[in-house]
Amino acid sequence: MFSHFKQNGLPLWAFKVALLLAAAIWGMGTVVIKSTVDEFPPCWLVGVRFLGAGIILGIVTAPRIAARWRANRRGHLRDGAVLGLMLFLSYWANSTGLTDTTASNSSFLTTLYVVIIPFLGWAIIRKKPTRFNLAAAFVCVAGVGCV
């Protein structure tokens, strides 16, 4: 409908194609991980992925990291370590789950992470979920029951 509007010099359909491509890559990643966990333990697999990504990200963002390091060393290290640990645990749990289920079931269950966010916000920053959040959570849990 609005595909003729442009943003940043690109037509709107280009952004839609980029989202579709990102979804396809994400979906195929689950299939690749499923076949890989048959050969490598999930903890090693996630560790190698994080090590490679950390090295690349460290090289790309080195100047920015150096500036932040001088500004607020303790807070950034602590916050980054907590977030990194949480991310590692979620990837590890997902990869471990792939040893016992199909890639499609794992992908469906992984999308439920989105439903958890409003409730984590409620626990952390005391912002109550809306009725739409509650309805979405109910529908997702019903979907899990069907799986």
Secondary structure, 3 states (H helix, E strand, C coil): CCCCCEECCEEHHHHHHHHHHHHHHHHHHHHHHHHHCCCCCHHHHHHHHHHHHHHHHHHHCHHHHHHHHHHCHHHHHHHHHHHHHHHHHHHHHHHHHCCCCCHHHHHHHHHCHHHHHHHHHHHHHCCCCCHHHHHHHHHHHHHHHHC
